[in-house]
Amino acid sequence: MDWARVIRREVSCPPIDALLRYRTRIVRAVAEARGQRAMIESLDTAGRSFVSTVQWNSLRELCAQLF
């Protein structure tokens, strides 16, 4: 494989207040953190809101269909 020809996806910070997918959850980007990380807000199983920090490359855009 010619590594010079491999195109890498440009990793960038997600826009603030964007809805994204993190693993099996739908989350909202709250802020940018250091080290290519973003602070996200999501709900736990009890319905309580919590904020956590994840790497940018772990976040995915939502597809056209949410449910």
mmJSON file of the N, C-alpha and C atoms, coordinates in Angstrom:
{"data_MODEL":{"atom_site":{
"group_PDB":["ATOM","ATOM","ATOM","ATOM","ATOM","ATOM","ATOM","ATOM","ATOM","ATOM","ATOM","ATOM","ATOM","ATOM","ATOM","ATOM","ATOM","ATOM","ATOM","ATOM","ATOM","ATOM","ATOM","ATOM","ATOM","ATOM","ATOM","ATOM","ATOM","ATOM","ATOM","ATOM","ATOM","ATOM","ATOM","ATOM","ATOM","ATOM","ATOM","ATOM","ATOM","ATOM","ATOM","ATOM","ATOM","ATOM","ATOM","ATOM","ATOM","ATOM","ATOM","ATOM","ATOM","ATOM","ATOM","ATOM","ATOM","ATOM","ATOM","ATOM","ATOM","ATOM","ATOM","ATOM","ATOM","ATOM","ATOM","ATOM","ATOM","ATOM","ATOM","ATOM","ATOM","ATOM","ATOM","ATOM","ATOM","ATOM","ATOM","ATOM","ATOM","ATOM","ATOM","ATOM","ATOM","ATOM","ATOM","ATOM","ATOM","ATOM","ATOM","ATOM","ATOM","ATOM","ATOM","ATOM","ATOM","ATOM","ATOM","ATOM","ATOM","ATOM","ATOM","ATOM","ATOM","ATOM","ATOM","ATOM","ATOM","ATOM","ATOM","ATOM","ATOM","ATOM","ATOM","ATOM","ATOM","ATOM","ATOM","ATOM","ATOM","ATOM","ATOM","ATOM","ATOM","ATOM","ATOM","ATOM","ATOM","ATOM","ATOM","ATOM","ATOM","ATOM","ATOM","ATOM","ATOM","ATOM","ATOM","ATOM","ATOM","ATOM","ATOM","ATOM","ATOM","ATOM","ATOM","ATOM","ATOM","ATOM","ATOM","ATOM","ATOM","ATOM","ATOM","ATOM","ATOM","ATOM","ATOM","ATOM","ATOM","ATOM","ATOM","ATOM","ATOM","ATOM","ATOM","ATOM","ATOM","ATOM","ATOM","ATOM","ATOM","ATOM","ATOM","ATOM","ATOM","ATOM","ATOM","ATOM","ATOM","ATOM","ATOM","ATOM","ATOM","ATOM","ATOM","ATOM","ATOM","ATOM","ATOM","ATOM","ATOM","ATOM","ATOM","ATOM","ATOM","ATOM","ATOM","ATOM","ATOM"],
"id":[1,2,3,4,5,6,7,8,9,10,11,12,13,14,15,16,17,18,19,20,21,22,23,24,25,26,27,28,29,30,31,32,33,34,35,36,37,38,39,40,41,42,43,44,45,46,47,48,49,50,51,52,53,54,55,56,57,58,59,60,61,62,63,64,65,66,67,68,69,70,71,72,73,74,75,76,77,78,79,80,81,82,83,84,85,86,87,88,89,90,91,92,93,94,95,96,97,98,99,100,101,102,103,104,105,106,107,108,109,110,111,112,113,114,115,116,117,118,119,120,121,122,123,124,125,126,127,128,129,130,131,132,133,134,135,136,137,138,139,140,141,142,143,144,145,146,147,148,149,150,151,152,153,154,155,156,157,158,159,160,161,162,163,164,165,166,167,168,169,170,171,172,173,174,175,176,177,178,179,180,181,182,183,184,185,186,187,188,189,190,191,192,193,194,195,196,197,198,199,200,201],
"type_symbol":["N","C","C","N","C","C","N","C","C","N","C","C","N","C","C","N","C","C","N","C","C","N","C","C","N","C","C","N","C","C","N","C","C","N","C","C","N","C","C","N","C","C","N","C","C","N","C","C","N","C","C","N","C","C","N","C","C","N","C","C","N","C","C","N","C","C","N","C","C","N","C","C","N","C","C","N","C","C","N","C","C","N","C","C","N","C","C","N","C","C","N","C","C","N","C","C","N","C","C","N","C","C","N","C","C","N","C","C","N","C","C","N","C","C","N","C","C","N","C","C","N","C","C","N","C","C","N","C","C","N","C","C","N","C","C","N","C","C","N","C","C","N","C","C","N","C","C","N","C","C","N","C","C","N","C","C","N","C","C","N","C","C","N","C","C","N","C","C","N","C","C","N","C","C","N","C","C","N","C","C","N","C","C","N","C","C","N","C","C","N","C","C","N","C","C","N","C","C","N","C","C"],
"label_atom_id":["N","CA","C","N","CA","C","N","CA","C","N","CA","C","N","CA","C","N","CA","C","N","CA","C","N","CA","C","N","CA","C","N","CA","C","N","CA","C","N","CA","C","N","CA","C","N","CA","C","N","CA","C","N","CA","C","N","CA","C","N","CA","C","N","CA","C","N","CA","C","N","CA","C","N","CA","C","N","CA","C","N","CA","C","N","CA","C","N","CA","C","N","CA","C","N","CA","C","N","CA","C","N","CA","C","N","CA","C","N","CA","C","N","CA","C","N","CA","C","N","CA","C","N","CA","C","N","CA","C","N","CA","C","N","CA","C","N","CA","C","N","CA","C","N","CA","C","N","CA","C","N","CA","C","N","CA","C","N","CA","C","N","CA","C","N","CA","C","N","CA","C","N","CA","C","N","CA","C","N","CA","C","N","CA","C","N","CA","C","N","CA","C","N","CA","C","N","CA","C","N","CA","C","N","CA","C","N","CA","C","N","CA","C","N","CA","C","N","CA","C","N","CA","C","N","CA","C","N","CA","C","N","CA","C"],
"label_alt_id":[null,null,null,null,null,null,null,null,null,null,null,null,null,null,null,null,null,null,null,null,null,null,null,null,null,null,null,null,null,null,null,null,null,null,null,null,null,null,null,null,null,null,null,null,null,null,null,null,null,null,null,null,null,null,null,null,null,null,null,null,null,null,null,null,null,null,null,null,null,null,null,null,null,null,null,null,null,null,null,null,null,null,null,null,null,null,null,null,null,null,null,null,null,null,null,null,null,null,null,null,null,null,null,null,null,null,null,null,null,null,null,null,null,null,null,null,null,null,null,null,null,null,null,null,null,null,null,null,null,null,null,null,null,null,null,null,null,null,null,null,null,null,null,null,null,null,null,null,null,null,null,null,null,null,null,null,null,null,null,null,null,null,null,null,null,null,null,null,null,null,null,null,null,null,null,null,null,null,null,null,null,null,null,null,null,null,null,null,null,null,null,null,null,null,null,null,null,null,null,null,null],
"label_comp_id":["MET","MET","MET","ASP","ASP","ASP","TRP","TRP","TRP","ALA","ALA","ALA","ARG","ARG","ARG","VAL","VAL","VAL","ILE","ILE","ILE","ARG","ARG","ARG","ARG","ARG","ARG","GLU","GLU","GLU","VAL","VAL","VAL","SER","SER","SER","CYS","CYS","CYS","PRO","PRO","PRO","PRO","PRO","PRO","ILE","ILE","ILE","ASP","ASP","ASP","ALA","ALA","ALA","LEU","LEU","LEU","LEU","LEU","LEU","ARG","ARG","ARG","TYR","TYR","TYR","ARG","ARG","ARG","THR","THR","THR","ARG","ARG","ARG","ILE","ILE","ILE","VAL","VAL","VAL","ARG","ARG","ARG","ALA","ALA","ALA","VAL","VAL","VAL","ALA","ALA","ALA","GLU","GLU","GLU","ALA","ALA","ALA","ARG","ARG","ARG","GLY","GLY","GLY","GLN","GLN","GLN","ARG","ARG","ARG","ALA","ALA","ALA","MET","MET","MET","ILE","ILE","ILE","GLU","GLU","GLU","SER","SER","SER","LEU","LEU","LEU","ASP","ASP","ASP","THR","THR","THR","ALA","ALA","ALA","GLY","GLY","GLY","ARG","ARG","ARG","SER","SER","SER","PHE","PHE","PHE","VAL","VAL","VAL","SER","SER","SER","THR","THR","THR","VAL","VAL","VAL","GLN","GLN","GLN","TRP","TRP","TRP","ASN","ASN","ASN","SER","SER","SER","LEU","LEU","LEU","ARG","ARG","ARG","GLU","GLU","GLU","LEU","LEU","LEU","CYS","CYS","CYS","ALA","ALA","ALA","GLN","GLN","GLN","LEU","LEU","LEU","PHE","PHE","PHE"],
"label_asym_id":["A","A","A","A","A","A","A","A","A","A","A","A","A","A","A","A","A","A","A","A","A","A","A","A","A","A","A","A","A","A","A","A","A","A","A","A","A","A","A","A","A","A","A","A","A","A","A","A","A","A","A","A","A","A","A","A","A","A","A","A","A","A","A","A","A","A","A","A","A","A","A","A","A","A","A","A","A","A","A","A","A","A","A","A","A","A","A","A","A","A","A","A","A","A","A","A","A","A","A","A","A","A","A","A","A","A","A","A","A","A","A","A","A","A","A","A","A","A","A","A","A","A","A","A","A","A","A","A","A","A","A","A","A","A","A","A","A","A","A","A","A","A","A","A","A","A","A","A","A","A","A","A","A","A","A","A","A","A","A","A","A","A","A","A","A","A","A","A","A","A","A","A","A","A","A","A","A","A","A","A","A","A","A","A","A","A","A","A","A","A","A","A","A","A","A","A","A","A","A","A","A"],
"label_entity_id":["1","1","1","1","1","1","1","1","1","1","1","1","1","1","1","1","1","1","1","1","1","1","1","1","1","1","1","1","1","1","1","1","1","1","1","1","1","1","1","1","1","1","1","1","1","1","1","1","1","1","1","1","1","1","1","1","1","1","1","1","1","1","1","1","1","1","1","1","1","1","1","1","1","1","1","1","1","1","1","1","1","1","1","1","1","1","1","1","1","1","1","1","1","1","1","1","1","1","1","1","1","1","1","1","1","1","1","1","1","1","1","1","1","1","1","1","1","1","1","1","1","1","1","1","1","1","1","1","1","1","1","1","1","1","1","1","1","1","1","1","1","1","1","1","1","1","1","1","1","1","1","1","1","1","1","1","1","1","1","1","1","1","1","1","1","1","1","1","1","1","1","1","1","1","1","1","1","1","1","1","1","1","1","1","1","1","1","1","1","1","1","1","1","1","1","1","1","1","1","1","1"],
"label_seq_id":[1,1,1,2,2,2,3,3,3,4,4,4,5,5,5,6,6,6,7,7,7,8,8,8,9,9,9,10,10,10,11,11,11,12,12,12,13,13,13,14,14,14,15,15,15,16,16,16,17,17,17,18,18,18,19,19,19,20,20,20,21,21,21,22,22,22,23,23,23,24,24,24,25,25,25,26,26,26,27,27,27,28,28,28,29,29,29,30,30,30,31,31,31,32,32,32,33,33,33,34,34,34,35,35,35,36,36,36,37,37,37,38,38,38,39,39,39,40,40,40,41,41,41,42,42,42,43,43,43,44,44,44,45,45,45,46,46,46,47,47,47,48,48,48,49,49,49,50,50,50,51,51,51,52,52,52,53,53,53,54,54,54,55,55,55,56,56,56,57,57,57,58,58,58,59,59,59,60,60,60,61,61,61,62,62,62,63,63,63,64,64,64,65,65,65,66,66,66,67,67,67],
"pdbx_PDB_ins_code":[null,null,null,null,null,null,null,null,null,null,null,null,null,null,null,null,null,null,null,null,null,null,null,null,null,null,null,null,null,null,null,null,null,null,null,null,null,null,null,null,null,null,null,null,null,null,null,null,null,null,null,null,null,null,null,null,null,null,null,null,null,null,null,null,null,null,null,null,null,null,null,null,null,null,null,null,null,null,null,null,null,null,null,null,null,null,null,null,null,null,null,null,null,null,null,null,null,null,null,null,null,null,null,null,null,null,null,null,null,null,null,null,null,null,null,null,null,null,null,null,null,null,null,null,null,null,null,null,null,null,null,null,null,null,null,null,null,null,null,null,null,null,null,null,null,null,null,null,null,null,null,null,null,null,null,null,null,null,null,null,null,null,null,null,null,null,null,null,null,null,null,null,null,null,null,null,null,null,null,null,null,null,null,null,null,null,null,null,null,null,null,null,null,null,null,null,null,null,null,null,null],
"Cartn_x":[0.851,0.0,0.897,0.56,1.33,0.803,1.533,1.083,1.024,1.768,1.705,0.355,-0.351,-1.625,-2.822,-2.592,-3.694,-4.192,-5.49,-6.084,-6.635,-6.167,-6.647,-7.738,-8.708,-9.807,-9.294,-9.566,-9.162,-10.015,-9.383,-10.093,-10.162,-11.362,-11.527,-12.566,-12.544,-13.472,-14.9,-15.826,-17.223,-17.777,-18.737,-19.326,-20.059,-19.981,-20.645,-22.159,-22.861,-24.309,-24.74,-23.802,-24.15,-24.573,-25.549,-25.941,-25.077,-24.484,-23.554,-23.849,-23.241,-23.363,-22.045,-22.144,-20.999,-21.382,-20.726,-21.072,-22.542,-23.384,-24.805,-25.676,-25.064,-25.837,-25.803,-26.824,-26.851,-26.5,-25.473,-24.959,-24.938,-24.72,-24.582,-23.198,-22.488,-21.166,-21.357,-20.699,-20.866,-19.706,-18.477,-17.298,-16.116,-15.086,-13.841,-12.918,-12.273,-11.308,-9.921,-8.902,-7.556,-7.229,-6.23,-5.773,-6.723,-7.326,-8.285,-9.41,-9.979,-11.11,-12.245,-13.442,-14.629,-15.425,-16.048,-16.947,-18.331,-18.959,-20.282,-21.27,-22.521,-23.599,-24.525,-24.87,-25.783,-26.624,-27.552,-28.44,-28.067,-28.121,-27.894,-29.218,-29.191,-30.397,-31.524,-31.19,-32.206,-32.747,-32.2,-32.663,-31.934,-30.883,-30.105,-29.07,-28.854,-27.884,-26.495,-25.486,-24.122,-23.178,-22.029,-21.033,-19.8,-19.248,-18.014,-17.136,-15.9,-14.936,-14.565,-14.599,-14.255,-13.363,-12.666,-11.824,-12.689,-12.214,-12.962,-13.239,-12.245,-12.423,-13.405,-13.874,-14.89,-16.304,-16.43,-17.735,-18.044,-19.275,-19.709,-20.917,-21.028,-22.198,-23.411,-24.576,-25.811,-26.156,-26.7,-27.173,-28.502,-29.07,-30.292,-31.481,-31.456,-32.565,-32.124,-32.825,-32.466,-32.961,-34.152,-34.747,-34.982],
"Cartn_y":[-1.176,0.0,1.239,2.173,3.409,4.398,4.566,5.406,6.876,7.28,8.673,8.992,7.977,8.196,8.049,7.605,7.436,8.811,9.01,10.286,10.145,10.998,10.967,11.995,11.635,12.551,13.669,14.886,16.039,16.065,15.977,15.984,17.418,17.883,19.238,19.249,20.312,20.438,20.554,19.818,19.937,21.309,21.813,23.107,23.035,24.108,24.17,24.096,23.394,23.156,22.201,21.552,20.575,19.263,18.594,17.261,16.249,15.333,14.359,12.988,11.967,10.613,10.245,9.758,9.228,7.829,6.828,5.423,5.214,4.865,4.632,5.812,6.882,8.02,9.19,10.021,11.291,12.347,13.15,14.116,15.501,16.506,17.888,18.382,18.967,19.537,20.826,20.916,22.066,23.043,22.513,23.382,22.603,23.339,22.72,22.613,21.471,21.272,21.142,21.042,20.952,19.544,19.425,18.117,17.417,18.143,17.587,16.834,17.462,16.905,17.907,17.39,18.235,17.854,18.845,18.578,18.35,17.249,16.907,16.815,17.033,16.904,15.791,14.903,13.819,13.463,12.543,12.099,10.683,10.416,9.041,8.279,7.054,6.213,6.73,7.517,8.083,9.412,9.911,11.163,12.39,12.193,13.321,13.737,15.023,15.554,15.545,15.155,15.216,15.616,16.169,16.638,15.764,15.36,14.58,15.064,14.617,15.012,13.802,13.957,12.879,13.418,12.521,12.929,13.269,14.226,14.65,13.489,12.621,11.55,10.479,10.55,9.616,10.092,11.336,11.907,11.749,11.419,11.239,12.126,12.574,13.349,12.437,13.033,12.256,11.965,10.805,10.488,11.191,11.04,11.745,11.336,10.11,9.617,9.439,10.053,9.945,8.668,8.214,7.061,5.943],
"Cartn_z":[0.0,0.0,0.0,-0.835,-0.94,0.1,1.201,2.311,1.934,0.913,0.479,-0.152,-0.645,-1.305,-0.373,0.851,1.793,2.22,2.089,2.473,3.882,4.763,6.145,6.319,7.137,7.422,8.324,7.948,8.754,10.017,11.168,12.437,12.933,13.218,13.713,14.822,15.583,16.701,16.17,16.755,16.322,16.702,15.94,16.291,17.627,18.388,19.689,19.469,20.333,20.295,19.187,18.52,17.485,18.138,17.549,17.997,17.261,18.011,17.462,18.037,17.47,17.99,18.675,19.923,20.667,21.131,20.563,20.785,20.445,21.413,21.122,21.539,22.025,22.525,21.549,21.629,20.92,21.953,21.657,22.621,21.986,22.826,22.362,22.729,21.771,22.038,22.825,23.981,24.861,24.707,24.629,24.562,24.017,23.643,23.21,24.42,24.569,25.649,25.025,25.823,25.258,24.818,23.945,23.501,22.56,21.624,20.667,21.369,22.353,23.09,23.11,23.261,23.344,24.581,25.188,26.304,25.714,26.128,25.619,26.768,26.45,27.433,26.95,27.861,27.513,28.727,28.525,29.601,30.018,31.32,31.778,31.764,32.216,32.166,33.05,34.079,34.958,34.429,33.308,32.729,33.233,34.032,34.529,33.501,33.363,32.415,33.057,32.28,32.774,31.645,32.013,31.055,31.178,30.042,30.037,28.89,28.88,27.864,27.024,25.698,24.78,23.67,22.993,21.872,20.663,19.862,18.689,17.746,17.551,16.572,17.046,18.297,18.791,18.474,18.047,17.74,16.254,15.934,14.552,14.283,13.049,12.66,12.652,12.869,12.818,11.367,11.139,9.794,9.571,8.409,8.057,8.944,9.461,10.26,11.708,12.649,14.057,14.692,14.34,15.003,14.029],
"occupancy":[1.0,1.0,1.0,1.0,1.0,1.0,1.0,1.0,1.0,1.0,1.0,1.0,1.0,1.0,1.0,1.0,1.0,1.0,1.0,1.0,1.0,1.0,1.0,1.0,1.0,1.0,1.0,1.0,1.0,1.0,1.0,1.0,1.0,1.0,1.0,1.0,1.0,1.0,1.0,1.0,1.0,1.0,1.0,1.0,1.0,1.0,1.0,1.0,1.0,1.0,1.0,1.0,1.0,1.0,1.0,1.0,1.0,1.0,1.0,1.0,1.0,1.0,1.0,1.0,1.0,1.0,1.0,1.0,1.0,1.0,1.0,1.0,1.0,1.0,1.0,1.0,1.0,1.0,1.0,1.0,1.0,1.0,1.0,1.0,1.0,1.0,1.0,1.0,1.0,1.0,1.0,1.0,1.0,1.0,1.0,1.0,1.0,1.0,1.0,1.0,1.0,1.0,1.0,1.0,1.0,1.0,1.0,1.0,1.0,1.0,1.0,1.0,1.0,1.0,1.0,1.0,1.0,1.0,1.0,1.0,1.0,1.0,1.0,1.0,1.0,1.0,1.0,1.0,1.0,1.0,1.0,1.0,1.0,1.0,1.0,1.0,1.0,1.0,1.0,1.0,1.0,1.0,1.0,1.0,1.0,1.0,1.0,1.0,1.0,1.0,1.0,1.0,1.0,1.0,1.0,1.0,1.0,1.0,1.0,1.0,1.0,1.0,1.0,1.0,1.0,1.0,1.0,1.0,1.0,1.0,1.0,1.0,1.0,1.0,1.0,1.0,1.0,1.0,1.0,1.0,1.0,1.0,1.0,1.0,1.0,1.0,1.0,1.0,1.0,1.0,1.0,1.0,1.0,1.0,1.0,1.0,1.0,1.0,1.0,1.0,1.0],
"B_iso_or_equiv":[0.0,0.0,0.0,0.0,0.0,0.0,0.0,0.0,0.0,0.0,0.0,0.0,0.0,0.0,0.0,0.0,0.0,0.0,0.0,0.0,0.0,0.0,0.0,0.0,0.0,0.0,0.0,0.0,0.0,0.0,0.0,0.0,0.0,0.0,0.0,0.0,0.0,0.0,0.0,0.0,0.0,0.0,0.0,0.0,0.0,0.0,0.0,0.0,0.0,0.0,0.0,0.0,0.0,0.0,0.0,0.0,0.0,0.0,0.0,0.0,0.0,0.0,0.0,0.0,0.0,0.0,0.0,0.0,0.0,0.0,0.0,0.0,0.0,0.0,0.0,0.0,0.0,0.0,0.0,0.0,0.0,0.0,0.0,0.0,0.0,0.0,0.0,0.0,0.0,0.0,0.0,0.0,0.0,0.0,0.0,0.0,0.0,0.0,0.0,0.0,0.0,0.0,0.0,0.0,0.0,0.0,0.0,0.0,0.0,0.0,0.0,0.0,0.0,0.0,0.0,0.0,0.0,0.0,0.0,0.0,0.0,0.0,0.0,0.0,0.0,0.0,0.0,0.0,0.0,0.0,0.0,0.0,0.0,0.0,0.0,0.0,0.0,0.0,0.0,0.0,0.0,0.0,0.0,0.0,0.0,0.0,0.0,0.0,0.0,0.0,0.0,0.0,0.0,0.0,0.0,0.0,0.0,0.0,0.0,0.0,0.0,0.0,0.0,0.0,0.0,0.0,0.0,0.0,0.0,0.0,0.0,0.0,0.0,0.0,0.0,0.0,0.0,0.0,0.0,0.0,0.0,0.0,0.0,0.0,0.0,0.0,0.0,0.0,0.0,0.0,0.0,0.0,0.0,0.0,0.0,0.0,0.0,0.0,0.0,0.0,0.0],
"pdbx_formal_charge":[null,null,null,null,null,null,null,null,null,null,null,null,null,null,null,null,null,null,null,null,null,null,null,null,null,null,null,null,null,null,null,null,null,null,null,null,null,null,null,null,null,null,null,null,null,null,null,null,null,null,null,null,null,null,null,null,null,null,null,null,null,null,null,null,null,null,null,null,null,null,null,null,null,null,null,null,null,null,null,null,null,null,null,null,null,null,null,null,null,null,null,null,null,null,null,null,null,null,null,null,null,null,null,null,null,null,null,null,null,null,null,null,null,null,null,null,null,null,null,null,null,null,null,null,null,null,null,null,null,null,null,null,null,null,null,null,null,null,null,null,null,null,null,null,null,null,null,null,null,null,null,null,null,null,null,null,null,null,null,null,null,null,null,null,null,null,null,null,null,null,null,null,null,null,null,null,null,null,null,null,null,null,null,null,null,null,null,null,null,null,null,null,null,null,null,null,null,null,null,null,null],
"auth_seq_id":[1,1,1,2,2,2,3,3,3,4,4,4,5,5,5,6,6,6,7,7,7,8,8,8,9,9,9,10,10,10,11,11,11,12,12,12,13,13,13,14,14,14,15,15,15,16,16,16,17,17,17,18,18,18,19,19,19,20,20,20,21,21,21,22,22,22,23,23,23,24,24,24,25,25,25,26,26,26,27,27,27,28,28,28,29,29,29,30,30,30,31,31,31,32,32,32,33,33,33,34,34,34,35,35,35,36,36,36,37,37,37,38,38,38,39,39,39,40,40,40,41,41,41,42,42,42,43,43,43,44,44,44,45,45,45,46,46,46,47,47,47,48,48,48,49,49,49,50,50,50,51,51,51,52,52,52,53,53,53,54,54,54,55,55,55,56,56,56,57,57,57,58,58,58,59,59,59,60,60,60,61,61,61,62,62,62,63,63,63,64,64,64,65,65,65,66,66,66,67,67,67],
"auth_comp_id":["MET","MET","MET","ASP","ASP","ASP","TRP","TRP","TRP","ALA","ALA","ALA","ARG","ARG","ARG","VAL","VAL","VAL","ILE","ILE","ILE","ARG","ARG","ARG","ARG","ARG","ARG","GLU","GLU","GLU","VAL","VAL","VAL","SER","SER","SER","CYS","CYS","CYS","PRO","PRO","PRO","PRO","PRO","PRO","ILE","ILE","ILE","ASP","ASP","ASP","ALA","ALA","ALA","LEU","LEU","LEU","LEU","LEU","LEU","ARG","ARG","ARG","TYR","TYR","TYR","ARG","ARG","ARG","THR","THR","THR","ARG","ARG","ARG","ILE","ILE","ILE","VAL","VAL","VAL","ARG","ARG","ARG","ALA","ALA","ALA","VAL","VAL","VAL","ALA","ALA","ALA","GLU","GLU","GLU","ALA","ALA","ALA","ARG","ARG","ARG","GLY","GLY","GLY","GLN","GLN","GLN","ARG","ARG","ARG","ALA","ALA","ALA","MET","MET","MET","ILE","ILE","ILE","GLU","GLU","GLU","SER","SER","SER","LEU","LEU","LEU","ASP","ASP","ASP","THR","THR","THR","ALA","ALA","ALA","GLY","GLY","GLY","ARG","ARG","ARG","SER","SER","SER","PHE","PHE","PHE","VAL","VAL","VAL","SER","SER","SER","THR","THR","THR","VAL","VAL","VAL","GLN","GLN","GLN","TRP","TRP","TRP","ASN","ASN","ASN","SER","SER","SER","LEU","LEU","LEU","ARG","ARG","ARG","GLU","GLU","GLU","LEU","LEU","LEU","CYS","CYS","CYS","ALA","ALA","ALA","GLN","GLN","GLN","LEU","LEU","LEU","PHE","PHE","PHE"],
"auth_asym_id":["A","A","A","A","A","A","A","A","A","A","A","A","A","A","A","A","A","A","A","A","A","A","A","A","A","A","A","A","A","A","A","A","A","A","A","A","A","A","A","A","A","A","A","A","A","A","A","A","A","A","A","A","A","A","A","A","A","A","A","A","A","A","A","A","A","A","A","A","A","A","A","A","A","A","A","A","A","A","A","A","A","A","A","A","A","A","A","A","A","A","A","A","A","A","A","A","A","A","A","A","A","A","A","A","A","A","A","A","A","A","A","A","A","A","A","A","A","A","A","A","A","A","A","A","A","A","A","A","A","A","A","A","A","A","A","A","A","A","A","A","A","A","A","A","A","A","A","A","A","A","A","A","A","A","A","A","A","A","A","A","A","A","A","A","A","A","A","A","A","A","A","A","A","A","A","A","A","A","A","A","A","A","A","A","A","A","A","A","A","A","A","A","A","A","A","A","A","A","A","A","A"],
"auth_atom_id":["N","CA","C","N","CA","C","N","CA","C","N","CA","C","N","CA","C","N","CA","C","N","CA","C","N","CA","C","N","CA","C","N","CA","C","N","CA","C","N","CA","C","N","CA","C","N","CA","C","N","CA","C","N","CA","C","N","CA","C","N","CA","C","N","CA","C","N","CA","C","N","CA","C","N","CA","C","N","CA","C","N","CA","C","N","CA","C","N","CA","C","N","CA","C","N","CA","C","N","CA","C","N","CA","C","N","CA","C","N","CA","C","N","CA","C","N","CA","C","N","CA","C","N","CA","C","N","CA","C","N","CA","C","N","CA","C","N","CA","C","N","CA","C","N","CA","C","N","CA","C","N","CA","C","N","CA","C","N","CA","C","N","CA","C","N","CA","C","N","CA","C","N","CA","C","N","CA","C","N","CA","C","N","CA","C","N","CA","C","N","CA","C","N","CA","C","N","CA","C","N","CA","C","N","CA","C","N","CA","C","N","CA","C","N","CA","C","N","CA","C","N","CA","C","N","CA","C","N","CA","C","N","CA","C"],
"pdbx_PDB_model_num":[1,1,1,1,1,1,1,1,1,1,1,1,1,1,1,1,1,1,1,1,1,1,1,1,1,1,1,1,1,1,1,1,1,1,1,1,1,1,1,1,1,1,1,1,1,1,1,1,1,1,1,1,1,1,1,1,1,1,1,1,1,1,1,1,1,1,1,1,1,1,1,1,1,1,1,1,1,1,1,1,1,1,1,1,1,1,1,1,1,1,1,1,1,1,1,1,1,1,1,1,1,1,1,1,1,1,1,1,1,1,1,1,1,1,1,1,1,1,1,1,1,1,1,1,1,1,1,1,1,1,1,1,1,1,1,1,1,1,1,1,1,1,1,1,1,1,1,1,1,1,1,1,1,1,1,1,1,1,1,1,1,1,1,1,1,1,1,1,1,1,1,1,1,1,1,1,1,1,1,1,1,1,1,1,1,1,1,1,1,1,1,1,1,1,1,1,1,1,1,1,1]
}}}
